[in-house]
Amino acid sequence: MLLNLVEYHWAEYIDDALILLARLDVKTVPLAGGTYLLALDDESIEAVVDLRDLGLSYISEDAQVTRIGAMTTLQQIVDSPALKEYALGILIKAARYSSASQQIRNSATIGGTLATGIASQADVRTALVAVDAEVVVRSGSKTQVNLSGGTADRPGFPLSGVVYRGKQERHLACSSVAEERKQGELIIELILPHINYSAGASFQRIARTESDHALLNVAAVVAFEEGICQKARLVFGGINMEPMRVHAVERQLEGQPIENIAEEAQLLTILHHGLVEFRPPSDPQASSGYRRICSVPLAHQALTEAMKIAHWRTVMTRRSGSTGKLGRERV
């Protein structure tokens, strides 16, 4: 519980929320879904800013990207028709796994999930890194200055206490938002680039039970063009673990003909070589060694599924002569 909470602000405008969060004299934090914050035992927090009226709950598409507002709940992601077809529903699957309780998913927001970092223990963060999602953050400030009365050549009236409001917006890679987001920056939305229709995606996890937090999860995205792997993403995550992209495996896959990497023995060789330096953190529920042992078969399962889907979609695209974005056309 927040035992020393003395201020509660219900912000109607983003700029007002940013000014409150930028205060240095009172420790102020944003209140999104509240599933994490209200259970937090932090006596230093003195004020919260409720974000519910800022208009940040939405899922929209345009010609280039899909946008998800920071106050969109995990259950809205699970129920979204647009995301059901985005990357074969990889985000929906991950959001559903993030919490077995629909009541919690109705409250927990995507922005809060990202802001709380590994404490959220959310599978959805692994999937977001795999689709190259960007996070839009905004900061605000209020500066008070005193203006002099001018000169004989440039006359003017003296003004004291003039307040300037300013804001700054940045785009951060989802994989690095935990390290790069500064204090006082508010997560506004997520930007998901459209993925080619012929790409394949897969999300796999290991947990004690289906409804439990993942001891280790993996997201894979693979795209082929003319039988050549043009894009590969392999990302691991899990309980109390930041998502980790395995660049060594991705580099070995990209540029290779499908015949060279679809064969089981060859793919296992690539994974064994690429995961030599994979060092996931330990957790009371899953040691680093356990995660390393599980990483190869789990990645093999995800990549095999993603490549099969990508190959099938490439064949169907050629036959039908269709083009487009993944999930935006059906065959």
C-alpha positions as CSV (number, residue, x, y, z in Angstrom):
1,M,0.0,0.0,0.0
2,L,1.0,3.6,-0.6
3,L,0.9,4.7,3.1
4,N,2.3,8.2,2.5
5,L,0.1,9.2,-0.4
6,V,-1.2,12.7,0.1
7,E,-2.2,13.9,-3.4
8,Y,-4.5,12.4,-6.0
9,H,-4.7,14.1,-9.4
10,W,-7.2,13.3,-12.2
11,A,-5.6,14.8,-15.3
12,E,-7.7,15.8,-18.3
13,Y,-4.8,16.9,-20.5
14,I,-1.4,15.2,-21.2
15,D,0.5,18.4,-20.7
16,D,-1.0,18.8,-17.2
17,A,-0.1,15.2,-16.3
18,L,3.5,15.8,-17.6
19,I,3.9,18.9,-15.5
20,L,2.8,17.1,-12.3
21,L,5.1,14.2,-13.1
22,A,8.1,16.5,-13.6
23,R,7.9,17.9,-10.1
24,L,11.0,17.4,-8.0
25,D,9.6,18.4,-4.6
26,V,6.9,15.7,-4.5
27,K,7.5,12.2,-5.7
28,T,4.7,11.7,-8.2
29,V,4.0,8.6,-10.3
30,P,1.4,7.9,-13.0
31,L,-1.6,5.7,-12.2
32,A,-2.6,3.5,-15.2
33,G,-4.4,0.3,-14.5
34,G,-3.2,0.2,-10.9
35,T,-2.5,-3.6,-10.8
36,Y,1.1,-3.0,-10.0
37,L,1.2,0.3,-8.3
38,L,-1.6,-0.3,-5.8
39,A,0.2,-3.4,-4.5
40,L,3.5,-1.6,-4.2
41,D,5.0,-1.1,-0.8
42,D,6.7,2.3,-1.4
43,E,6.5,4.9,1.3
44,S,8.3,7.5,-0.8
45,I,5.4,8.0,-3.2
46,E,3.4,11.0,-2.2
47,A,1.2,11.7,-5.3
48,V,-0.3,9.9,-8.2
49,V,-1.7,11.2,-11.5
50,D,-4.7,9.2,-12.9
51,L,-4.3,8.9,-16.7
52,R,-7.8,7.5,-17.5
53,D,-9.1,10.6,-19.1
54,L,-6.2,11.3,-21.5
55,G,-7.6,9.6,-24.5
56,L,-4.8,7.0,-24.7
57,S,-6.9,3.9,-25.0
58,Y,-7.0,3.0,-28.7
59,I,-5.9,0.6,-31.4
60,S,-5.7,2.1,-34.8
61,E,-4.2,1.3,-38.2
62,D,-2.9,3.4,-41.1
63,A,-1.0,2.6,-44.3
64,Q,2.3,2.1,-42.5
65,V,1.8,1.2,-38.9
66,T,-0.5,0.0,-36.1
67,R,-0.8,2.2,-33.1
68,I,-1.7,1.1,-29.6
69,G,-2.4,3.8,-26.9
70,A,-0.6,3.4,-23.6
71,M,-3.9,3.1,-21.7
72,T,-5.1,0.2,-23.8
73,T,-5.7,-2.7,-21.5
74,L,-4.3,-6.2,-22.1
75,Q,-7.9,-7.5,-22.5
76,Q,-8.6,-4.9,-25.3
77,I,-5.5,-6.3,-27.0
78,V,-6.8,-9.9,-26.6
79,D,-10.2,-8.8,-28.1
80,S,-8.9,-6.6,-30.9
81,P,-9.8,-7.8,-34.5
82,A,-6.9,-5.8,-35.9
83,L,-4.3,-7.5,-33.7
84,K,-5.9,-10.9,-34.2
85,E,-4.5,-10.8,-37.7
86,Y,-1.3,-8.9,-36.9
87,A,1.7,-11.2,-37.0
88,L,-0.7,-14.2,-36.7
89,G,-2.0,-12.9,-33.4
90,I,1.3,-13.2,-31.6
91,L,0.5,-10.1,-29.4
92,I,-2.9,-11.5,-28.5
93,K,-1.4,-14.8,-27.5
94,A,1.3,-13.1,-25.4
95,A,-1.2,-10.7,-23.8
96,R,-3.5,-13.6,-22.8
97,Y,-0.5,-15.4,-21.2
98,S,0.5,-12.3,-19.3
99,S,-2.2,-12.9,-16.8
100,A,-4.6,-15.9,-16.4
101,S,-7.1,-13.6,-14.8
102,Q,-9.4,-11.6,-17.2
103,Q,-10.2,-9.3,-14.3
104,I,-6.5,-8.3,-14.1
105,R,-6.3,-8.0,-17.9
106,N,-9.3,-5.7,-17.8
107,S,-7.2,-3.3,-15.6
108,A,-3.6,-3.8,-16.6
109,T,-2.5,-1.5,-19.5
110,I,0.1,-2.0,-22.1
111,G,1.9,1.3,-21.0
112,G,2.0,0.2,-17.4
113,T,3.3,-3.2,-18.4
114,L,6.2,-1.6,-20.2
115,A,6.8,1.0,-17.5
116,T,7.1,-1.5,-14.7
117,G,9.7,-3.5,-16.6
118,I,10.6,-7.0,-15.4
119,A,8.3,-6.6,-12.4
120,S,5.4,-7.0,-14.8
121,Q,6.5,-10.5,-15.7
122,A,4.5,-10.1,-18.9
123,D,5.0,-12.3,-22.0
124,V,3.7,-9.5,-24.1
125,R,7.0,-7.6,-23.8
126,T,8.9,-10.5,-25.6
127,A,6.4,-10.4,-28.5
128,L,6.7,-6.6,-28.8
129,V,10.5,-6.8,-29.2
130,A,10.1,-9.5,-31.8
131,V,7.9,-7.3,-34.0
132,D,10.3,-4.3,-33.7
133,A,7.8,-2.2,-31.8
134,E,8.6,1.4,-30.9
135,V,7.6,3.2,-27.7
136,V,6.6,6.9,-27.9
137,V,7.5,8.7,-24.7
138,R,6.8,12.4,-23.8
139,S,8.2,14.6,-21.2
140,G,7.0,18.1,-20.1
141,S,8.4,20.9,-18.0
142,K,7.2,24.2,-16.5
143,T,9.7,27.0,-16.4
144,Q,9.1,30.3,-14.5
145,V,11.1,33.4,-15.6
146,N,11.2,37.1,-14.8
147,L,11.2,39.5,-17.7
148,S,12.9,42.9,-17.4
149,G,11.2,46.1,-18.4
150,G,13.2,46.6,-21.6
151,T,15.3,49.6,-22.7
152,A,14.7,53.0,-24.3
153,D,15.3,51.5,-27.8
154,R,13.2,48.4,-27.1
155,P,10.6,49.4,-24.5
156,G,8.5,46.9,-22.6
157,F,6.8,46.3,-19.3
158,P,8.5,44.2,-16.6
159,L,6.7,40.9,-16.0
160,S,7.4,38.5,-13.2
161,G,6.4,34.9,-12.9
162,V,6.0,34.2,-16.6
163,V,5.5,30.4,-17.1
164,Y,6.6,28.6,-20.2
165,R,5.3,25.1,-20.9
166,G,7.4,22.8,-23.0
167,K,7.4,19.2,-24.1
168,Q,9.7,16.7,-25.8
169,E,8.7,13.5,-27.6
170,R,11.0,10.6,-28.3
171,H,10.7,7.2,-30.0
172,L,12.5,4.4,-28.3
173,A,13.0,0.8,-29.4
174,C,10.9,-1.5,-27.2
175,S,14.0,-3.6,-26.6
176,S,15.7,-0.7,-24.8
177,V,12.9,1.3,-23.3
178,A,13.8,0.1,-19.8
179,E,17.3,1.6,-20.1
180,E,16.6,4.7,-22.1
181,R,13.4,6.0,-20.7
182,K,14.1,8.9,-18.4
183,Q,12.4,9.9,-15.1
184,G,9.3,11.9,-15.8
185,E,8.8,10.6,-19.3
186,L,5.4,9.2,-19.9
187,I,4.7,6.4,-22.3
188,I,2.1,7.7,-24.8
189,E,1.7,4.9,-27.4
190,L,3.3,1.9,-29.1
191,I,4.0,1.9,-32.8
192,L,4.0,-1.5,-34.6
193,P,5.4,-1.6,-38.1
194,H,3.4,-3.6,-40.6
195,I,4.8,-7.0,-41.3
196,N,4.8,-8.6,-44.8
197,Y,1.9,-11.0,-45.4
198,S,4.3,-13.8,-46.3
199,A,6.1,-13.6,-42.9
200,G,5.6,-16.3,-40.2
201,A,5.5,-15.8,-36.4
202,S,5.4,-18.1,-33.4
203,F,5.3,-17.6,-29.6
204,Q,6.3,-20.5,-27.3
205,R,6.8,-20.7,-23.5
206,I,7.7,-23.0,-20.7
207,A,5.8,-22.7,-17.4
208,R,4.9,-24.9,-14.5
209,T,1.3,-24.6,-15.5
210,E,-0.4,-23.0,-18.5
211,S,-1.7,-20.1,-16.3
212,D,1.7,-19.6,-14.5
213,H,4.4,-17.0,-15.4
214,A,6.8,-18.2,-18.0
215,L,10.0,-19.6,-16.8
216,L,11.2,-19.0,-20.3
217,N,9.4,-17.8,-23.4
218,V,10.5,-17.1,-27.0
219,A,9.0,-15.2,-29.9
220,A,10.1,-15.8,-33.5
221,V,9.4,-13.8,-36.7
222,V,10.7,-15.0,-40.1
223,A,10.1,-13.6,-43.6
224,F,11.2,-15.0,-46.9
225,E,11.4,-13.5,-50.4
226,E,12.2,-15.6,-53.4
227,G,13.1,-18.4,-51.1
228,I,15.7,-16.3,-49.2
229,C,15.3,-15.4,-45.5
230,Q,15.1,-11.6,-45.5
231,K,14.2,-11.0,-41.9
232,A,14.6,-13.1,-38.7
233,R,13.8,-12.2,-35.1
234,L,14.4,-14.4,-32.2
235,V,13.7,-13.0,-28.7
236,F,13.7,-14.7,-25.3
237,G,12.0,-13.5,-22.1
238,G,10.5,-14.8,-18.9
239,I,9.8,-14.1,-15.3
240,N,12.0,-11.3,-13.9
241,M,13.9,-11.2,-17.2
242,E,14.3,-8.4,-19.8
243,P,13.6,-9.5,-23.4
244,M,16.9,-10.6,-25.1
245,R,17.3,-10.7,-28.8
246,V,19.7,-13.4,-30.1
247,H,21.5,-11.4,-32.8
248,A,23.9,-14.3,-33.5
249,V,21.1,-16.6,-34.6
250,E,19.3,-13.9,-36.6
251,R,22.5,-13.1,-38.6
252,Q,23.0,-16.8,-39.4
253,L,19.4,-17.1,-40.7
254,E,19.2,-13.9,-42.7
255,G,20.3,-14.2,-46.3
256,Q,20.1,-18.0,-46.3
257,P,17.9,-20.1,-48.7
258,I,15.0,-21.8,-47.0
259,E,16.5,-25.2,-48.0
260,N,19.6,-24.5,-45.9
261,I,17.8,-23.6,-42.7
262,A,14.5,-25.5,-42.8
263,E,16.3,-28.9,-42.4
264,E,16.2,-29.9,-38.7
265,A,19.8,-30.8,-38.3
266,Q,21.0,-27.6,-39.9
267,L,18.7,-25.4,-37.8
268,L,19.8,-27.1,-34.6
269,T,23.5,-26.5,-35.6
270,I,22.7,-22.8,-36.1
271,L,21.0,-22.6,-32.8
272,H,23.8,-24.3,-30.9
273,H,26.3,-22.0,-32.4
274,G,24.2,-18.9,-32.0
275,L,23.3,-19.5,-28.4
276,V,26.8,-20.2,-27.1
277,E,26.9,-16.7,-25.5
278,F,23.3,-16.8,-24.3
279,R,23.4,-16.0,-20.6
280,P,19.9,-15.4,-19.2
281,P,19.6,-14.2,-15.6
282,S,18.8,-16.6,-12.8
283,D,15.6,-16.4,-10.9
284,P,14.4,-18.3,-7.8
285,Q,12.0,-20.2,-10.1
286,A,14.4,-20.8,-13.0
287,S,18.2,-20.8,-12.9
288,S,20.3,-19.4,-15.7
289,G,21.5,-22.9,-16.5
290,Y,18.0,-24.3,-16.7
291,R,17.0,-21.5,-19.1
292,R,20.1,-22.2,-21.3
293,I,19.2,-25.9,-21.5
294,C,15.6,-25.1,-22.5
295,S,16.6,-22.3,-25.0
296,V,17.6,-24.6,-27.9
297,P,14.6,-26.8,-28.1
298,L,12.2,-23.9,-27.4
299,A,13.8,-21.8,-30.1
300,H,13.8,-24.7,-32.5
301,Q,10.1,-25.2,-32.0
302,A,9.3,-21.5,-32.5
303,L,11.5,-21.1,-35.6
304,T,10.3,-24.3,-37.2
305,E,6.7,-23.2,-36.8
306,A,7.4,-19.6,-38.0
307,M,9.3,-20.9,-41.1
308,K,6.6,-23.4,-42.1
309,I,4.0,-20.7,-41.9
310,A,6.2,-18.2,-43.9
311,H,6.9,-20.8,-46.5
312,W,3.2,-21.7,-46.9
313,R,2.2,-18.1,-47.1
314,T,4.9,-17.4,-49.7
315,V,3.6,-20.3,-51.9
316,M,0.0,-19.1,-51.5
317,T,1.0,-15.5,-52.3
318,R,2.6,-16.6,-55.5
319,R,-0.4,-18.7,-56.5
320,S,-2.9,-16.0,-55.8
321,G,-0.7,-13.1,-57.0
322,S,-1.7,-11.2,-53.8
323,T,0.5,-8.8,-51.9
324,G,0.0,-6.9,-48.8
325,K,0.6,-6.8,-45.1
326,L,0.6,-9.8,-42.8
327,G,-2.9,-10.2,-41.4
328,R,-4.4,-7.6,-43.6
329,E,-5.3,-10.0,-46.4
330,R,-6.6,-13.5,-46.3
331,V,-6.0,-16.4,-48.8
